Amino acid sequence: MQFKIGDKVVYPNHGLGVIEQIKIQDICGQRMQFYQLHLQENNSTVLIPIQNTQAIGLRRIIDRKEVRGLMHSLQCANPEMMAACKEWKSRFKENTEKMKTGRISDVADVLKVLASINSRKALSFREKKMYDRARMLLVSEIAAAENSSDNLVEQKIDKALLKAIGPFSGTA
């Protein structure tokens, strides 16, 4: 997948970014092309080798149609919720793998499972961090896709989760 300067992209488990430049650098005597990506969350810049973008999972942000599908899946109970019944270590490992894929649907699944657990009991420290990360990734991408505020998107996500799992704290 090719990107151009100004494209909004998602860097798996790091969040939303914008392609600022396409650079050519010599690395160990070999000329390589890189995307210079400015990450929104922590205001940092990373270089991503163009030939590795697919392996890394760099992708365009979702469109409005995909947002609607994602919000629908957030509000529907599903068999994945059974993952909430697993022992926390195996659940954490499974959720970590999902977060690494970079697929927004996987991030939404992690948020939904952790919100379900959080509605019944406090999350462990590590799961709370993962919950916060999943929520941030989801909010920032949907807000960018809809050209909306983070606060408005958070409210929409909370409303969708409420339909799926019932009352929860929303902040882990």
Backbone as ProteinMPNN parsed JSONL, in Angstrom:
{"seq_chain_A": "MQFKIGDKVVYPNHGLGVIEQIKIQDICGQRMQFYQLHLQENNSTVLIPIQNTQAIGLRRIIDRKEVRGLMHSLQCANPEMMAACKEWKSRFKENTEKMKTGRISDVADVLKVLASINSRKALSFREKKMYDRARMLLVSEIAAAENSSDNLVEQKIDKALLKAIGPFSGTA", "coords_chain_A": {"N_chain_A": [[0.849, -1.172, 0.0], [0.625, 2.127, -0.916], [1.422, 5.384, 0.259], [0.891, 8.932, 0.479], [2.291, 12.206, 1.067], [0.721, 13.845, 3.719], [-1.322, 12.035, 4.072], [-3.538, 10.463, 6.367], [-2.841, 7.974, 8.633], [-2.793, 4.754, 10.313], [-0.706, 3.506, 12.732], [-0.055, 0.462, 13.918], [-0.913, -0.195, 17.272], [0.202, 2.163, 18.077], [-1.168, 4.276, 17.137], [-2.897, 7.049, 15.562], [-1.523, 8.816, 12.833], [0.24, 11.159, 10.673], [1.501, 11.246, 7.422], [4.374, 12.913, 6.953], [6.664, 13.324, 5.4], [8.467, 11.846, 2.659], [11.301, 10.119, 2.759], [14.663, 9.543, 1.684], [17.265, 7.55, 2.687], [20.622, 6.564, 3.41], [21.395, 3.423, 4.56], [23.595, 1.396, 6.036], [25.057, 1.382, 3.65], [23.084, 1.005, 1.79], [20.501, 2.385, -0.137], [17.49, 3.52, 1.113], [13.932, 3.985, 1.23], [11.762, 5.899, 3.264], [8.788, 6.465, 5.159], [8.102, 9.374, 6.841], [6.543, 9.671, 9.741], [4.293, 11.449, 11.668], [3.213, 11.068, 14.856], [0.11, 11.396, 16.414], [-0.733, 11.022, 19.115], [1.483, 11.218, 20.975], [2.968, 13.237, 19.929], [5.28, 12.599, 18.486], [7.849, 11.612, 16.117], [8.35, 9.128, 13.689], [10.288, 6.953, 11.614], [9.402, 4.907, 8.964], [10.211, 2.129, 7.145], [9.468, 2.033, 3.736], [9.235, -0.359, 2.303], [8.431, -2.11, 4.284], [5.876, -1.552, 5.148], [3.507, -3.065, 4.848], [4.057, -5.416, 6.314], [4.403, -4.313, 8.83], [1.905, -3.316, 9.25], [0.878, -0.842, 8.742], [-1.714, 1.329, 7.877], [-4.458, 2.942, 6.103], [-6.777, 5.281, 7.63], [-10.035, 4.315, 8.793], [-13.138, 4.587, 6.904], [-16.233, 6.529, 6.878], [-18.365, 4.741, 6.481], [-17.29, 2.361, 7.438], [-16.998, 3.121, 10.08], [-19.655, 3.209, 10.945], [-20.302, 0.457, 10.823], [-18.491, -0.512, 12.708], [-19.358, 0.768, 15.063], [-21.839, -0.41, 15.253], [-21.085, -3.085, 15.718], [-19.894, -2.76, 18.205], [-22.078, -2.299, 19.851], [-23.478, -4.644, 19.88], [-24.0, -7.688, 21.546], [-21.754, -10.454, 21.658], [-20.241, -13.715, 20.87], [-17.547, -13.432, 21.522], [-17.497, -12.207, 23.921], [-17.373, -14.127, 25.767], [-14.745, -14.421, 26.221], [-14.226, -12.832, 28.312], [-14.609, -14.406, 30.475], [-12.402, -15.958, 30.774], [-9.304, -16.86, 32.408], [-7.309, -14.228, 33.708], [-4.629, -13.949, 32.786], [-4.403, -15.477, 30.409], [-6.361, -14.222, 28.935], [-5.283, -11.65, 28.804], [-2.991, -12.119, 27.25], [-4.171, -12.961, 24.833], [-5.62, -10.636, 24.194], [-3.498, -8.84, 23.905], [-2.273, -9.811, 21.588], [-4.311, -9.26, 19.764], [-4.323, -6.461, 19.85], [-1.897, -5.914, 18.636], [-2.345, -6.472, 15.956], [-3.364, -4.286, 14.638], [-5.753, -3.978, 13.389], [-8.759, -2.275, 13.429], [-11.139, -3.414, 14.197], [-10.321, -5.502, 15.842], [-9.188, -4.065, 17.942], [-11.487, -2.822, 18.872], [-12.876, -5.099, 19.763], [-11.253, -5.851, 21.934], [-11.602, -3.628, 23.602], [-14.326, -3.891, 24.136], [-14.524, -6.389, 25.469], [-12.949, -5.86, 27.744], [-14.377, -3.709, 28.815], [-16.696, -5.027, 29.487], [-15.808, -6.73, 31.533], [-14.965, -4.775, 33.323], [-17.394, -3.736, 34.027], [-18.283, -5.416, 35.925], [-16.273, -5.921, 37.776], [-13.184, -4.574, 39.138], [-10.559, -3.826, 36.866], [-7.374, -5.436, 36.354], [-4.159, -3.861, 36.855], [-2.589, -3.979, 34.479], [-4.53, -4.687, 32.591], [-6.171, -2.469, 32.78], [-4.509, -0.491, 31.728], [-4.364, -1.479, 29.11], [-7.052, -1.306, 28.376], [-7.4, 1.513, 28.457], [-5.621, 2.205, 26.408], [-6.735, 0.874, 24.161], [-9.163, 2.205, 24.038], [-8.297, 4.858, 23.552], [-7.075, 4.499, 21.021], [-9.262, 3.731, 19.459], [-11.034, 5.924, 19.782], [-9.486, 8.087, 18.729], [-9.115, 7.325, 16.04], [-11.751, 7.067, 15.03], [-12.683, 9.664, 15.494], [-11.03, 11.096, 13.735], [-11.824, 9.952, 11.303], [-14.473, 10.755, 11.139], [-14.226, 13.433, 11.312], [-14.605, 14.693, 13.802], [-15.048, 15.607, 17.299], [-13.009, 14.313, 19.982], [-14.384, 14.029, 22.425], [-17.104, 13.827, 21.67], [-17.025, 11.444, 20.217], [-16.221, 9.662, 22.229], [-18.53, 9.683, 23.814], [-20.33, 8.47, 22.027], [-19.178, 5.932, 21.805], [-19.368, 5.039, 24.463], [-22.163, 4.922, 24.691], [-22.753, 2.92, 22.804], [-21.404, 0.723, 23.957], [-22.838, 0.523, 26.3], [-25.276, -0.451, 25.391], [-24.487, -3.006, 24.654], [-23.364, -4.252, 26.941], [-24.488, -3.263, 29.245], [-24.687, -1.091, 32.187], [-21.617, 0.548, 32.973], [-18.446, 1.766, 34.169], [-17.033, 3.255, 32.284], [-14.606, 4.549, 32.349], [-12.759, 2.842, 33.235]], "CA_chain_A": [[0.0, 0.0, 0.0], [1.407, 3.352, -1.031], [0.859, 6.574, 0.885], [1.492, 10.186, 0.043], [2.418, 13.217, 2.114], [-0.561, 14.359, 4.181], [-2.258, 10.94, 4.363], [-3.723, 10.033, 7.751], [-2.648, 6.531, 8.701], [-2.749, 4.154, 11.642], [0.467, 2.697, 13.018], [-0.598, -0.458, 14.927], [-0.627, -0.057, 18.695], [0.761, 3.484, 18.345], [-2.25, 5.209, 16.875], [-3.084, 7.874, 14.383], [-0.403, 9.65, 12.429], [0.166, 11.796, 9.364], [2.739, 11.144, 6.643], [4.92, 14.259, 6.794], [7.66, 13.337, 4.33], [9.015, 10.587, 2.163], [12.741, 10.365, 2.817], [15.603, 8.53, 1.22], [18.455, 7.563, 3.531], [21.566, 5.455, 3.241], [21.512, 2.578, 5.739], [24.599, 0.353, 5.782], [25.431, 1.402, 2.243], [21.929, 0.726, 0.939], [19.53, 3.49, -0.166], [16.151, 3.07, 1.494], [12.897, 5.001, 1.342], [11.027, 5.864, 4.525], [7.732, 7.423, 5.457], [8.26, 10.065, 8.116], [5.195, 9.681, 10.299], [4.103, 12.221, 12.9], [2.179, 10.417, 15.664], [-0.754, 12.365, 17.077], [-0.878, 10.826, 20.56], [2.589, 11.709, 21.788], [3.66, 14.279, 19.185], [6.613, 12.12, 18.095], [8.06, 11.303, 14.703], [9.025, 7.858, 13.438], [10.56, 6.607, 10.222], [8.946, 3.554, 8.668], [10.673, 1.73, 5.812], [8.346, 1.859, 2.815], [9.079, -1.773, 1.924], [7.908, -2.877, 5.418], [4.593, -1.032, 5.629], [2.502, -4.121, 4.939], [4.425, -6.291, 7.434], [4.184, -3.538, 10.053], [0.461, -3.145, 9.391], [0.497, 0.552, 8.518], [-2.913, 1.353, 7.031], [-5.253, 4.171, 6.083], [-7.848, 5.289, 8.631], [-11.301, 3.793, 8.279], [-14.049, 5.609, 6.381], [-17.483, 6.693, 7.643], [-19.153, 3.514, 6.389], [-16.667, 1.417, 8.37], [-17.306, 3.606, 11.433], [-21.015, 2.748, 11.265], [-20.215, -0.977, 11.099], [-17.754, -0.675, 13.955], [-20.23, 1.167, 16.163], [-22.862, -1.452, 15.352], [-20.496, -4.267, 16.377], [-19.66, -2.43, 19.615], [-23.315, -2.328, 20.626], [-24.085, -5.979, 19.838], [-23.344, -8.74, 22.327], [-21.246, -11.481, 20.753], [-19.558, -14.823, 21.552], [-16.242, -13.006, 22.023], [-17.654, -11.768, 25.298], [-16.999, -15.256, 26.616], [-13.335, -14.235, 26.564], [-14.2, -12.163, 29.608], [-14.67, -15.439, 31.512], [-11.11, -16.627, 30.852], [-8.349, -16.421, 33.424], [-6.823, -12.942, 33.227], [-3.356, -14.034, 32.067], [-4.636, -15.931, 29.031], [-7.138, -13.156, 28.297], [-4.353, -10.557, 28.529], [-2.157, -12.542, 26.121], [-5.029, -12.926, 23.648], [-5.903, -9.237, 23.887], [-2.248, -8.238, 23.432], [-2.132, -10.218, 20.183], [-5.302, -8.505, 18.985], [-3.889, -5.068, 19.77], [-0.758, -5.852, 17.717], [-2.742, -6.62, 14.55], [-3.645, -2.984, 14.048], [-7.117, -3.931, 12.857], [-9.62, -1.521, 14.338], [-12.158, -4.328, 14.732], [-9.693, -6.218, 16.951], [-9.073, -3.098, 19.04], [-12.848, -2.671, 19.405], [-13.173, -6.322, 20.521], [-10.528, -5.764, 23.202], [-12.298, -2.633, 24.425], [-15.632, -4.432, 24.526], [-14.302, -7.431, 26.484], [-12.467, -5.236, 28.975], [-15.483, -2.927, 29.377], [-17.604, -6.002, 30.094], [-15.209, -7.127, 32.81], [-14.968, -3.596, 34.179], [-18.75, -3.484, 34.515], [-18.538, -6.342, 37.031], [-15.198, -5.857, 38.769], [-12.066, -3.72, 38.741], [-9.551, -4.436, 35.997], [-6.005, -5.442, 36.849], [-3.396, -2.703, 36.387], [-2.203, -4.182, 33.075], [-5.728, -4.63, 31.754], [-6.636, -1.085, 32.765], [-3.664, 0.194, 30.746], [-4.78, -1.938, 27.792], [-8.369, -0.696, 28.161], [-7.17, 2.925, 28.134], [-4.958, 2.261, 25.094], [-7.723, 0.494, 23.148], [-10.135, 3.303, 23.969], [-7.637, 5.983, 22.89], [-6.897, 4.172, 19.607], [-10.582, 3.745, 18.84], [-11.543, 7.299, 19.78], [-8.729, 8.955, 17.822], [-9.359, 6.973, 14.64], [-13.132, 7.412, 14.667], [-12.765, 11.13, 15.449], [-10.394, 11.52, 12.481], [-12.644, 9.485, 10.184], [-15.716, 11.528, 11.104], [-13.886, 14.837, 11.507], [-15.396, 14.982, 14.987], [-14.243, 15.778, 18.507], [-12.793, 13.115, 20.796], [-15.454, 13.938, 23.436], [-18.318, 13.33, 21.032], [-16.791, 10.036, 19.887], [-16.252, 8.925, 23.496], [-19.937, 9.53, 24.19], [-20.925, 7.478, 21.121], [-18.629, 4.625, 22.176], [-19.999, 4.669, 25.742], [-23.557, 4.577, 24.406], [-22.744, 1.62, 22.125], [-21.018, -0.295, 24.943], [-23.953, 0.409, 27.247], [-26.261, -1.341, 24.762], [-23.95, -4.372, 24.583], [-23.004, -4.883, 28.217], [-25.154, -2.66, 30.385], [-23.952, -0.006, 32.846], [-20.209, 0.382, 33.295], [-17.887, 3.052, 34.59], [-16.605, 3.988, 31.101], [-13.248, 5.062, 32.48], [-11.957, 1.735, 33.796]], "C_chain_A": [[0.894, 1.234, 0.0], [0.665, 4.514, -0.39], [1.541, 7.8, 0.317], [1.534, 11.167, 1.214], [1.032, 13.775, 2.432], [-1.582, 13.275, 4.489], [-2.315, 10.673, 5.856], [-3.675, 8.514, 7.756], [-2.681, 6.072, 10.153], [-1.525, 3.268, 11.715], [0.052, 1.78, 14.172], [-0.01, -0.265, 16.325], [0.054, 1.267, 19.061], [-0.244, 4.578, 18.031], [-2.157, 5.965, 15.58], [-1.854, 8.719, 14.109], [-0.639, 10.241, 11.054], [1.529, 11.636, 8.691], [3.215, 12.57, 6.383], [5.859, 14.369, 5.606], [7.903, 11.92, 3.844], [10.498, 10.851, 1.997], [13.512, 9.219, 2.189], [16.851, 8.67, 2.081], [19.328, 6.372, 3.188], [21.689, 4.727, 4.569], [22.447, 1.435, 5.376], [24.923, 0.243, 4.294], [24.293, 1.131, 1.273], [20.951, 1.902, 1.022], [18.141, 2.928, 0.115], [15.202, 4.256, 1.564], [12.114, 4.785, 2.631], [9.86, 6.844, 4.474], [8.099, 8.051, 6.791], [6.858, 10.314, 8.634], [5.182, 10.475, 11.597], [2.943, 11.594, 13.651], [1.43, 11.456, 16.487], [-0.691, 12.245, 18.598], [0.243, 11.456, 21.374], [3.466, 12.728, 21.062], [5.089, 13.875, 18.802], [6.655, 11.823, 16.604], [8.799, 9.983, 14.602], [9.25, 7.702, 11.941], [10.172, 5.151, 10.013], [9.418, 3.196, 7.269], [9.483, 1.428, 4.897], [8.142, 0.393, 2.465], [8.491, -2.623, 3.055], [6.508, -2.461, 5.866], [3.536, -2.122, 5.774], [2.791, -5.038, 6.127], [4.167, -5.603, 8.776], [2.692, -3.374, 10.314], [0.001, -1.708, 9.248], [-0.679, 0.568, 7.538], [-3.579, 2.718, 7.079], [-6.294, 4.115, 7.206], [-9.133, 4.777, 7.973], [-12.158, 4.935, 7.74], [-15.345, 5.616, 7.193], [-18.339, 5.435, 7.623], [-18.606, 2.466, 7.362], [-16.923, 1.824, 9.818], [-18.681, 3.107, 11.857], [-21.009, 1.256, 11.606], [-19.529, -1.264, 12.423], [-18.63, -0.323, 15.159], [-21.35, 0.141, 16.35], [-22.305, -2.678, 16.07], [-20.204, -4.007, 17.845], [-20.934, -2.584, 20.445], [-23.995, -3.688, 20.624], [-23.293, -6.942, 20.711], [-22.876, -9.807, 21.349], [-20.531, -12.578, 21.53], [-18.188, -14.45, 22.103], [-16.32, -12.578, 23.486], [-17.324, -12.898, 26.262], [-15.524, -15.167, 27.015], [-13.198, -13.568, 27.922], [-14.2, -13.168, 30.754], [-13.329, -16.148, 31.697], [-10.285, -16.087, 32.016], [-7.603, -15.208, 32.876], [-5.525, -13.033, 32.439], [-3.551, -14.477, 30.625], [-5.435, -14.886, 28.262], [-6.211, -12.0, 27.922], [-3.484, -10.891, 27.321], [-2.943, -12.46, 24.81], [-5.313, -11.482, 23.225], [-4.659, -8.509, 23.373], [-2.035, -8.567, 21.963], [-3.102, -9.453, 19.296], [-4.855, -7.051, 18.807], [-2.755, -4.909, 18.744], [-1.161, -5.917, 16.251], [-2.946, -5.278, 13.869], [-5.027, -2.872, 13.441], [-8.022, -3.26, 13.884], [-10.704, -2.41, 14.934], [-11.597, -5.134, 15.901], [-9.554, -5.312, 18.176], [-10.444, -2.905, 19.699], [-13.255, -3.9, 20.223], [-12.506, -6.294, 21.893], [-11.235, -4.779, 24.132], [-13.603, -3.202, 24.968], [-15.487, -5.491, 25.621], [-13.88, -6.802, 27.809], [-13.542, -4.359, 29.623], [-16.481, -3.851, 30.063], [-17.089, -6.445, 31.467], [-15.299, -5.973, 33.8], [-16.353, -3.273, 34.722], [-19.082, -4.358, 35.717], [-17.498, -6.261, 38.14], [-14.081, -4.965, 38.246], [-11.088, -4.498, 37.863], [-8.203, -4.458, 36.711], [-5.288, -4.219, 36.276], [-3.07, -2.82, 34.901], [-3.414, -4.116, 32.15], [-6.297, -3.211, 31.71], [-5.825, -0.278, 31.755], [-4.076, -0.19, 29.323], [-6.141, -1.344, 27.427], [-8.203, 0.765, 27.718], [-6.566, 3.08, 26.745], [-5.953, 1.94, 23.977], [-8.732, 1.627, 22.943], [-9.534, 4.498, 23.227], [-7.494, 5.716, 21.39], [-8.222, 4.255, 18.857], [-11.111, 5.171, 18.707], [-10.81, 8.146, 18.746], [-8.998, 8.615, 16.354], [-10.768, 7.34, 14.205], [-13.287, 8.927, 14.565], [-12.151, 11.657, 14.15], [-11.255, 11.142, 11.279], [-13.909, 10.323, 10.02], [-15.479, 13.039, 11.2], [-14.695, 15.402, 12.68], [-14.476, 15.168, 16.19], [-14.099, 14.446, 19.248], [-13.931, 12.935, 21.805], [-16.735, 13.376, 22.849], [-18.183, 11.842, 20.708], [-16.81, 9.184, 21.156], [-17.69, 8.685, 23.95], [-20.624, 8.471, 23.326], [-20.455, 6.064, 21.477], [-19.268, 4.143, 23.478], [-21.44, 4.223, 25.534], [-23.646, 3.19, 23.746], [-22.4, 0.501, 23.104], [-22.134, -0.53, 25.952], [-25.023, -0.536, 26.692], [-25.792, -2.797, 24.8], [-23.813, -5.022, 25.953], [-23.716, -4.313, 29.43], [-24.27, -1.614, 31.037], [-22.506, -0.394, 33.174], [-19.643, 1.758, 33.616], [-17.422, 3.893, 33.414], [-15.195, 4.508, 31.171], [-12.286, 4.033, 33.022], [-11.396, 2.153, 35.095]], "O_chain_A": [[1.804, 1.358, 0.819], [-0.559, 4.617, -0.482], [2.629, 7.717, -0.252], [0.873, 10.958, 2.231], [0.27, 14.129, 1.533], [-2.609, 13.558, 5.106], [-1.288, 10.655, 6.535], [-4.373, 7.852, 6.988], [-2.608, 6.873, 11.085], [-1.324, 2.39, 10.875], [-0.171, 2.257, 15.285], [1.203, -0.187, 16.517], [0.437, 1.473, 20.213], [-0.181, 5.673, 18.59], [-1.452, 5.585, 14.646], [-1.23, 9.261, 15.021], [-1.588, 9.878, 10.357], [2.571, 11.861, 9.307], [2.554, 13.34, 5.686], [5.86, 15.371, 4.891], [7.589, 10.94, 4.52], [10.907, 11.695, 1.2], [13.058, 8.074, 2.171], [17.425, 9.753, 2.195], [18.853, 5.328, 2.743], [22.041, 5.328, 5.584], [22.134, 0.61, 4.518], [25.048, -0.856, 3.753], [24.513, 1.037, 0.066], [20.613, 2.36, 2.114], [17.68, 1.996, -0.545], [15.595, 5.371, 1.906], [11.841, 3.655, 3.034], [9.931, 7.897, 3.841], [8.376, 7.345, 7.76], [6.085, 11.068, 8.043], [5.963, 10.207, 12.51], [1.816, 11.58, 13.156], [2.035, 12.285, 17.167], [-0.605, 13.255, 19.295], [-0.018, 12.151, 22.356], [4.566, 13.047, 21.515], [5.995, 14.708, 18.795], [5.627, 11.789, 15.928], [9.758, 9.74, 15.335], [8.509, 8.241, 11.12], [10.562, 4.275, 10.785], [9.07, 3.878, 6.305], [8.597, 0.652, 5.258], [7.004, -0.059, 2.34], [8.086, -3.758, 2.806], [6.007, -2.973, 6.867], [2.754, -2.103, 6.724], [1.876, -5.4, 6.867], [3.761, -6.249, 9.742], [2.263, -3.302, 11.465], [-1.136, -1.382, 9.591], [-0.644, -0.095, 6.501], [-3.31, 3.535, 7.96], [-6.648, 3.034, 7.677], [-9.281, 4.81, 6.752], [-11.939, 6.1, 8.073], [-15.522, 4.795, 8.092], [-18.969, 5.094, 8.624], [-19.373, 1.77, 8.028], [-17.05, 0.964, 10.69], [-18.861, 2.64, 12.981], [-21.644, 0.841, 12.575], [-19.939, -2.155, 13.167], [-18.635, -1.043, 16.158], [-21.756, -0.141, 17.477], [-22.973, -3.249, 16.932], [-20.259, -4.933, 18.656], [-20.869, -2.959, 21.616], [-25.002, -3.866, 21.308], [-22.067, -7.006, 20.626], [-23.521, -10.044, 20.328], [-20.24, -12.408, 22.714], [-17.711, -15.078, 23.048], [-15.316, -12.59, 24.199], [-17.03, -12.659, 27.433], [-15.103, -15.755, 28.011], [-12.182, -13.719, 28.6], [-13.835, -12.826, 31.879], [-13.144, -16.865, 32.68], [-10.542, -14.999, 32.532], [-7.295, -15.169, 31.685], [-5.333, -12.26, 31.5], [-2.937, -13.92, 29.716], [-5.21, -14.688, 27.068], [-6.341, -11.432, 26.838], [-3.266, -10.039, 26.461], [-2.443, -11.953, 23.807], [-5.253, -11.152, 22.041], [-4.763, -7.652, 22.496], [-1.657, -7.696, 21.179], [-2.743, -9.044, 18.192], [-4.999, -6.485, 17.724], [-2.668, -3.885, 18.067], [-0.409, -5.469, 15.386], [-2.728, -5.147, 12.665], [-5.436, -1.789, 13.021], [-8.042, -3.636, 15.056], [-11.14, -2.18, 16.061], [-12.322, -5.419, 16.854], [-9.777, -5.745, 19.306], [-10.55, -2.833, 20.924], [-13.906, -3.764, 21.26], [-13.117, -6.667, 22.894], [-11.44, -5.068, 25.311], [-13.933, -3.005, 26.137], [-16.244, -5.487, 26.592], [-14.392, -7.167, 28.867], [-13.61, -4.274, 30.849], [-17.047, -3.501, 31.098], [-17.848, -6.521, 32.433], [-15.66, -6.162, 34.961], [-16.48, -2.616, 35.755], [-20.037, -4.086, 36.445], [-17.807, -6.503, 39.307], [-14.037, -4.64, 37.06], [-10.829, -5.679, 38.095], [-7.923, -3.613, 37.56], [-5.764, -3.613, 35.316], [-3.254, -1.863, 34.149], [-3.337, -3.557, 31.056], [-6.85, -2.804, 30.688], [-6.384, 0.527, 31.009], [-4.132, 0.663, 28.437], [-6.35, -0.925, 26.288], [-8.795, 1.192, 26.727], [-6.948, 3.976, 25.992], [-6.01, 2.645, 22.969], [-9.099, 1.956, 21.815], [-10.191, 5.086, 22.368], [-7.76, 6.601, 20.575], [-8.286, 4.791, 17.751], [-11.58, 5.57, 17.641], [-11.448, 8.852, 17.966], [-9.097, 9.513, 15.519], [-10.955, 7.874, 13.111], [-13.948, 9.422, 13.652], [-12.7, 12.57, 13.534], [-11.397, 11.928, 10.343], [-14.36, 10.57, 8.902], [-16.427, 13.824, 11.171], [-15.366, 16.428, 12.568], [-13.274, 14.917, 16.108], [-14.959, 13.57, 19.149], [-14.394, 11.814, 22.019], [-17.384, 12.535, 23.471], [-19.124, 11.073, 20.905], [-17.366, 8.086, 21.147], [-18.021, 7.596, 24.418], [-21.408, 7.667, 23.832], [-21.241, 5.117, 21.451], [-19.663, 2.983, 23.588], [-21.883, 3.248, 26.141], [-24.513, 2.388, 24.093], [-23.033, -0.555, 23.085], [-22.346, -1.656, 26.402], [-25.605, -1.326, 27.435], [-26.601, -3.711, 24.958], [-24.11, -6.206, 26.113], [-23.561, -4.832, 30.535], [-23.213, -1.278, 30.503], [-22.225, -1.517, 33.594], [-20.281, 2.781, 33.367], [-17.409, 5.12, 33.51], [-14.629, 4.878, 30.142], [-11.113, 4.334, 33.243], [-10.691, 1.379, 35.741]]}, "name": "protein", "num_of_chains": 1, "seq": "MQFKIGDKVVYPNHGLGVIEQIKIQDICGQRMQFYQLHLQENNSTVLIPIQNTQAIGLRRIIDRKEVRGLMHSLQCANPEMMAACKEWKSRFKENTEKMKTGRISDVADVLKVLASINSRKALSFREKKMYDRARMLLVSEIAAAENSSDNLVEQKIDKALLKAIGPFSGTA"}
